[in-house]
Amino acid sequence: MKKILPIIIISLFALSCAANEVELPSGLNNESEKKLLIEEQNASVYEKNSLLEEKNKELSKEILLLEMSLKNLRRQYETPHIEKSISKEYIVPISIPKSNPDSEKVTFEILDKHPDFECLSIELNKFINVFGVYVISHDSIPEEFMMHTANILAEYIDNDLDGIPDDINVINSLRDNNYVVPVWTEELREKHFPSQRGSPCEDNIGYAASMYMSDAWALGGIIEDGNYDGNIEEVWHVVTRGWSDAYPEEFGIGYEINSKLNNAMDIARGGKFENVPSNYPEDAWYSYYDESCGYSCQASEYFYWAVAANIGALDPVYTNKCEPSSHEWNICTKEELEIKDLSIYKLLNDGRFKFPEIIPLGEYSSKLLK
């Protein structure tokens, strides 16, 4: 992908330059004839440029689709046992007794081994405890990236920044299922998973998503950086598992599960599709065409888009994330979400649940550890 993009950009630039070269034939003496010919050629150039712009837009969408497909292939590679557990309505792994998360304070201390699962430390050697959910990494990864992910995770779990998880049921589910958030490279991942075979980690560690060094990062937060942060999506995919397990009637994920989240997604997609349709209905406002993303994956992506819109993370005031993604999801703000997708809006703003209301910016430690 990285090799293809420069070639595409150079080709488009060359075509654009060629399209804008206007040459007049020799032998024209009449000024009106020259003027008329120039106008005709300018019109032709304008038409060619318009075609190039359309092709560029189509190409940008194709590139975005390829990137999304790659992301889902990564997730499928990482989480084969998690995908199986979703289809069986969450088979819970073995849990190890842990302390009450209410009593834990997040210190962001970087440990060199996992305190409960030694098998996680075979290929990885950096661990940060965030209310009992570990961000895991390796000393080849710069610490600021791992620390940033840990801060985003803390802000999702304790969004009101009072030092206590906002929903005890959600954090307990994440802890009991031993979920982790890897920050790594493809090379580290390919070393890690084979090292887990035959160990307690193979079936008892929850992987829902990862952050890669090649992903989009906004270490200063999306408002300051002006760029989107992949952590807002990938970390939420991990937190999603806690919500789905703690409140299956509302946020359960799976084709056979009759949850309010699934029902809202079916409305947004224009129907209940177990597999990705060849064409979504024209009135659908959530239309993810990646065939590698099954129903559970589609629901997880929908949940993320809705939460991101609800907290303002897709607002064009901050980043340009929403417009390029409009072929999949085109609701950019909380106000638009209420108008266009009332079902999920009501669910996310139901006073019984403490969903995030503030965009995670990676500032948890700077605000609480003063």
C-alpha positions as CSV (number, residue, x, y, z in Angstrom):
1,M,0.0,0.0,0.0
2,K,2.7,2.5,1.0
3,K,4.6,1.8,-2.3
4,I,1.5,2.2,-4.4
5,L,0.4,5.5,-3.1
6,P,3.4,7.6,-4.3
7,I,3.1,6.1,-7.7
8,I,-0.6,7.0,-7.8
9,I,0.1,10.6,-6.7
10,I,2.9,11.1,-9.2
11,S,0.7,9.7,-12.0
12,L,-2.2,12.0,-11.1
13,F,0.2,15.0,-11.0
14,A,1.6,14.1,-14.4
15,L,-1.9,13.8,-15.9
16,S,-3.0,17.1,-14.3
17,C,0.1,18.9,-15.8
18,A,-0.6,17.4,-19.2
19,A,-4.2,18.4,-19.0
20,N,-3.3,22.0,-18.3
21,E,-0.8,22.5,-21.2
22,V,-2.5,24.6,-23.8
23,E,-0.8,24.9,-27.2
24,L,-2.0,27.1,-30.0
25,P,-1.6,26.0,-33.6
26,S,0.7,28.2,-35.8
27,G,-0.7,30.4,-38.5
28,L,-3.5,32.1,-36.4
29,N,-3.4,35.9,-37.1
30,N,-6.9,36.9,-36.1
31,E,-7.1,37.8,-32.4
32,S,-10.7,36.8,-32.2
33,E,-9.8,33.4,-33.6
34,K,-7.1,33.0,-31.1
35,K,-9.3,34.0,-28.3
36,L,-12.1,31.6,-29.4
37,L,-9.6,28.8,-29.7
38,I,-8.1,29.5,-26.2
39,E,-11.6,29.5,-24.7
40,E,-12.4,26.1,-26.3
41,Q,-9.1,24.6,-25.1
42,N,-9.7,26.0,-21.6
43,A,-13.1,24.4,-21.6
44,S,-11.5,21.1,-22.6
45,V,-8.8,21.5,-19.9
46,Y,-11.6,22.2,-17.3
47,E,-13.4,19.1,-18.4
48,K,-10.3,17.0,-18.2
49,N,-9.5,18.4,-14.7
50,S,-13.0,17.6,-13.6
51,L,-12.6,14.0,-14.8
52,L,-9.3,13.8,-12.9
53,E,-10.9,15.1,-9.7
54,E,-13.6,12.5,-10.0
55,K,-11.1,9.7,-10.6
56,N,-9.0,11.0,-7.7
57,K,-12.1,10.8,-5.4
58,E,-12.9,7.3,-6.5
59,L,-9.3,6.3,-6.0
60,S,-9.2,7.8,-2.5
61,K,-12.3,5.8,-1.6
62,E,-10.7,2.6,-2.9
63,I,-7.6,3.3,-0.9
64,L,-9.7,3.9,2.2
65,L,-11.6,0.6,1.6
66,L,-8.3,-1.3,1.3
67,E,-7.0,0.2,4.5
68,M,-10.3,-0.8,6.3
69,S,-10.0,-4.2,4.9
70,L,-6.5,-4.5,6.1
71,K,-7.6,-3.4,9.6
72,N,-10.2,-6.1,9.8
73,L,-7.8,-8.8,8.5
74,R,-5.5,-7.8,11.2
75,R,-8.2,-8.1,13.8
76,Q,-9.3,-11.5,12.5
77,Y,-5.7,-12.7,12.7
78,E,-5.3,-11.4,16.2
79,T,-8.5,-12.7,17.7
80,P,-9.6,-16.1,16.4
81,H,-10.7,-17.4,19.8
82,I,-12.6,-14.1,20.5
83,E,-14.5,-14.4,17.2
84,K,-15.5,-17.9,18.2
85,S,-16.6,-16.7,21.6
86,I,-18.8,-14.0,20.1
87,S,-20.7,-16.6,18.0
88,K,-21.3,-18.6,21.1
89,E,-22.6,-15.5,23.0
90,Y,-19.4,-14.9,25.0
91,I,-17.8,-18.0,26.4
92,V,-16.0,-16.5,29.4
93,P,-12.3,-17.4,29.8
94,I,-10.9,-18.5,33.1
95,S,-10.8,-15.5,35.5
96,I,-8.1,-14.9,38.1
97,P,-9.2,-13.2,41.4
98,K,-8.3,-9.5,41.4
99,S,-8.7,-6.6,43.7
100,N,-11.7,-4.2,43.5
101,P,-11.0,-1.8,40.7
102,D,-12.6,1.0,42.8
103,S,-9.6,0.7,45.1
104,E,-7.0,0.9,42.3
105,K,-5.5,4.1,41.3
106,V,-3.9,4.3,37.8
107,T,-0.3,5.2,38.3
108,F,0.9,4.6,34.7
109,E,3.9,2.7,36.0
110,I,5.5,0.6,33.3
111,L,6.1,-2.9,34.4
112,D,8.5,-5.3,32.8
113,K,6.2,-8.3,33.2
114,H,2.5,-9.1,33.6
115,P,1.8,-9.8,37.3
116,D,-0.8,-12.6,36.6
117,F,0.2,-14.2,33.3
118,E,3.9,-14.9,32.9
119,C,3.2,-16.2,29.4
120,L,2.4,-12.7,28.2
121,S,6.0,-11.8,29.0
122,I,7.6,-14.3,26.6
123,E,7.9,-11.8,23.7
124,L,6.6,-8.6,25.4
125,N,8.2,-6.7,28.3
126,K,6.2,-3.5,28.8
127,F,2.9,-3.5,30.7
128,I,0.7,-0.7,32.1
129,N,-2.2,-1.4,34.4
130,V,-5.3,0.7,33.7
131,F,-8.0,-0.3,36.3
132,G,-7.0,-3.9,35.8
133,V,-6.9,-3.8,32.0
134,Y,-3.4,-4.0,30.7
135,V,-1.8,-2.1,27.8
136,I,0.9,-4.4,26.6
137,S,4.0,-3.6,24.5
138,H,7.7,-4.0,24.0
139,D,10.7,-1.9,24.7
140,S,11.3,-1.4,20.9
141,I,8.1,0.7,20.9
142,P,8.7,4.3,22.1
143,E,7.1,4.8,25.5
144,E,5.1,7.8,24.6
145,F,2.9,5.7,22.2
146,M,2.2,3.1,24.8
147,M,1.5,5.8,27.4
148,H,-0.8,7.6,25.1
149,T,-2.9,4.5,24.5
150,A,-3.0,3.9,28.2
151,N,-4.3,7.4,28.8
152,I,-7.0,7.0,26.1
153,L,-8.1,3.7,27.8
154,A,-8.2,5.4,31.2
155,E,-10.3,8.3,29.7
156,Y,-12.8,5.9,28.2
157,I,-13.2,3.9,31.5
158,D,-13.1,7.0,33.8
159,N,-14.5,9.7,31.5
160,D,-15.5,12.0,34.3
161,L,-11.9,11.9,35.6
162,D,-12.8,11.3,39.2
163,G,-10.4,8.4,39.6
164,I,-13.1,5.8,39.7
165,P,-14.4,3.7,36.7
166,D,-17.7,5.1,35.5
167,D,-19.4,1.7,35.2
168,I,-18.2,-1.0,37.6
169,N,-20.0,-3.8,35.6
170,V,-18.1,-2.8,32.4
171,I,-14.7,-2.7,34.0
172,N,-15.3,-6.0,35.9
173,S,-16.2,-7.7,32.6
174,L,-13.0,-6.5,31.0
175,R,-10.9,-7.6,34.0
176,D,-12.6,-10.9,34.4
177,N,-12.1,-11.7,30.7
178,N,-8.4,-10.6,30.9
179,Y,-8.6,-8.1,28.0
180,V,-5.4,-6.4,26.9
181,V,-4.6,-3.6,24.5
182,P,-1.5,-4.3,22.5
183,V,0.7,-1.5,21.1
184,W,3.1,-3.1,18.6
185,T,4.1,-3.8,15.1
186,E,3.1,-6.6,12.8
187,E,6.5,-8.2,13.4
188,L,5.9,-8.2,17.2
189,R,2.4,-9.6,16.7
190,E,3.7,-12.5,14.6
191,K,6.2,-13.4,17.3
192,H,3.8,-13.0,20.1
193,F,0.9,-15.3,19.1
194,P,3.0,-18.4,18.4
195,S,4.6,-18.0,21.8
196,Q,1.3,-18.2,23.5
197,R,0.4,-21.7,22.1
198,G,0.0,-24.3,24.8
199,S,0.1,-21.7,27.6
200,P,-2.7,-20.4,29.9
201,C,-2.6,-17.2,27.7
202,E,-3.7,-19.0,24.6
203,D,-7.4,-19.3,25.6
204,N,-7.6,-16.9,28.6
205,I,-6.4,-13.5,27.3
206,G,-8.9,-11.3,25.5
207,Y,-7.8,-9.5,22.3
208,A,-10.3,-7.3,20.6
209,A,-8.1,-4.7,18.8
210,S,-4.6,-3.4,18.7
211,M,-2.7,-0.2,18.0
212,Y,0.1,-0.4,15.4
213,M,2.9,2.0,14.9
214,S,1.7,2.4,11.3
215,D,-1.8,3.5,12.5
216,A,-2.9,7.1,12.8
217,W,-1.7,8.8,16.0
218,A,-2.4,12.1,17.6
219,L,-0.1,12.2,20.6
220,G,-1.3,15.7,21.5
221,G,-5.0,14.8,21.2
222,I,-7.1,15.3,18.1
223,I,-8.1,18.9,19.1
224,E,-4.6,20.1,19.4
225,D,-3.1,18.0,16.6
226,G,-6.0,18.5,14.1
227,N,-5.5,14.8,13.0
228,Y,-7.6,11.8,13.9
229,D,-6.3,9.3,16.4
230,G,-6.7,5.6,15.7
231,N,-6.8,5.0,19.5
232,I,-10.3,6.5,19.6
233,E,-11.5,3.6,17.5
234,E,-9.3,0.7,18.5
235,V,-9.3,1.3,22.2
236,W,-13.1,1.6,22.1
237,H,-13.3,-1.8,20.3
238,V,-11.8,-3.3,23.4
239,V,-14.0,-1.4,25.8
240,T,-17.0,-2.5,23.7
241,R,-16.5,-6.1,24.9
242,G,-17.1,-4.9,28.4
243,W,-20.4,-3.2,27.5
244,S,-21.6,-6.1,25.5
245,D,-20.9,-8.6,28.2
246,A,-22.2,-6.5,31.1
247,Y,-25.4,-5.5,29.3
248,P,-26.3,-8.1,26.7
249,E,-29.9,-7.0,26.3
250,E,-28.8,-3.5,25.3
251,F,-25.3,-4.0,23.8
252,G,-25.0,-7.7,23.0
253,I,-23.3,-8.4,19.7
254,G,-24.1,-11.3,17.4
255,Y,-26.5,-12.2,14.7
256,E,-28.7,-14.4,16.9
257,I,-28.7,-11.8,19.8
258,N,-31.8,-9.5,19.9
259,S,-30.1,-6.5,21.5
260,K,-31.0,-2.9,21.2
261,L,-27.6,-2.2,19.6
262,N,-28.1,-4.8,17.0
263,N,-31.7,-3.6,16.3
264,A,-30.4,0.0,15.9
265,M,-27.7,-1.2,13.5
266,D,-30.2,-3.1,11.4
267,I,-32.2,0.1,11.0
268,A,-29.1,2.0,10.1
269,R,-28.1,-0.6,7.5
270,G,-31.6,-0.8,6.0
271,G,-32.2,-4.4,7.0
272,K,-30.8,-7.4,9.0
273,F,-28.0,-8.8,7.0
274,E,-26.0,-11.7,8.3
275,N,-23.5,-11.2,5.4
276,V,-22.5,-8.0,3.7
277,P,-25.0,-7.3,0.9
278,S,-23.9,-6.5,-2.6
279,N,-25.8,-3.2,-2.3
280,Y,-27.2,-1.6,0.8
281,P,-30.6,0.1,0.5
282,E,-30.5,3.7,-0.6
283,D,-31.9,4.9,2.7
284,A,-29.1,3.2,4.7
285,W,-26.7,5.5,6.6
286,Y,-24.3,2.8,7.7
287,S,-23.0,0.8,4.8
288,Y,-19.8,-1.0,5.5
289,Y,-18.9,-3.1,2.4
290,D,-15.9,-5.0,3.7
291,E,-16.8,-8.7,3.2
292,S,-14.3,-9.8,5.8
293,C,-16.4,-8.0,8.4
294,G,-19.3,-10.3,9.5
295,Y,-22.3,-9.3,11.5
296,S,-20.6,-9.1,14.9
297,C,-17.7,-7.1,13.3
298,Q,-20.3,-4.8,11.6
299,A,-22.0,-4.2,15.0
300,S,-18.7,-3.4,16.7
301,E,-17.9,-0.9,14.0
302,Y,-21.3,0.6,14.2
303,F,-21.0,1.0,17.9
304,Y,-17.7,2.8,17.5
305,W,-19.1,5.2,14.8
306,A,-22.1,6.1,17.0
307,V,-20.0,6.7,20.1
308,A,-17.5,8.8,18.2
309,A,-20.3,10.9,16.8
310,N,-22.0,11.2,20.2
311,I,-18.9,12.5,21.9
312,G,-17.9,14.9,19.1
313,A,-14.8,13.0,17.9
314,L,-16.0,13.2,14.3
315,D,-16.9,16.9,14.3
316,P,-15.3,18.5,11.2
317,V,-14.3,21.4,13.5
318,Y,-11.6,19.1,14.9
319,T,-10.5,16.7,12.1
320,N,-11.4,15.7,8.6
321,K,-12.2,12.1,9.6
322,C,-16.0,12.2,8.8
323,E,-16.1,13.4,5.2
324,P,-13.7,10.8,3.7
325,S,-15.6,8.1,5.6
326,S,-19.1,9.2,4.3
327,H,-19.4,6.1,2.0
328,E,-19.5,4.1,5.2
329,W,-20.9,6.5,7.8
330,N,-21.9,10.1,7.3
331,I,-23.1,11.3,10.7
332,C,-20.5,13.7,12.1
333,T,-22.0,15.3,15.2
334,K,-24.2,14.5,18.2
335,E,-26.9,16.8,16.8
336,E,-26.9,14.9,13.5
337,L,-27.0,11.6,15.3
338,E,-30.1,12.6,17.2
339,I,-31.8,13.6,14.0
340,K,-30.7,10.7,11.8
341,D,-30.2,7.7,14.1
342,L,-32.6,8.3,17.1
343,S,-32.5,4.6,18.2
344,I,-28.7,4.6,19.0
345,Y,-28.8,8.2,20.2
346,K,-31.4,7.3,22.8
347,L,-29.4,4.2,23.8
348,L,-26.1,6.1,24.2
349,N,-27.8,8.9,26.1
350,D,-29.9,6.7,28.4
351,G,-29.3,8.0,31.9
352,R,-29.1,4.4,33.3
353,F,-25.7,4.1,31.6
354,K,-22.6,6.2,32.0
355,F,-21.2,6.4,28.5
356,P,-18.3,8.7,27.7
357,E,-19.3,12.3,27.0
358,I,-15.9,13.8,26.5
359,I,-13.4,13.1,23.7
360,P,-10.4,11.1,25.0
361,L,-7.3,13.1,24.2
362,G,-4.7,11.2,26.1
363,E,-4.5,13.7,29.0
364,Y,-5.7,11.5,31.9
365,S,-2.3,11.3,33.7
366,S,-1.6,15.0,33.3
367,K,-4.9,15.9,34.9
368,L,-5.1,13.4,37.7
369,L,-1.4,12.8,38.6
370,K,-0.4,16.3,39.6
